[in-house]
């Protein structure tokens, strides 16, 4: 994904889709590559970003989000449990 002014451009494999930044992390997968949802589990592809406040940040597979196992040191990957 690339940044253009106040929009995110995501790779749709055949074309490029541009969405407003307000649709990033809105818990709806707009981009096929999952780049618009780095902080949610809305997209099945891609990674989830663990901030791990007070520790090292990390990325985990989105399939590990809300699976009843804390993979992020700060527990941010298990907000539904």
Secondary structure, 3 states (H helix, E strand, C coil): CEEECCEEEEECCCCEEEEEHHHCCCCCCCCCCCCCCCCCCCCCCCEEEECCCCCCCEEEEHHHCCCCCCCCCCCHHHCCC
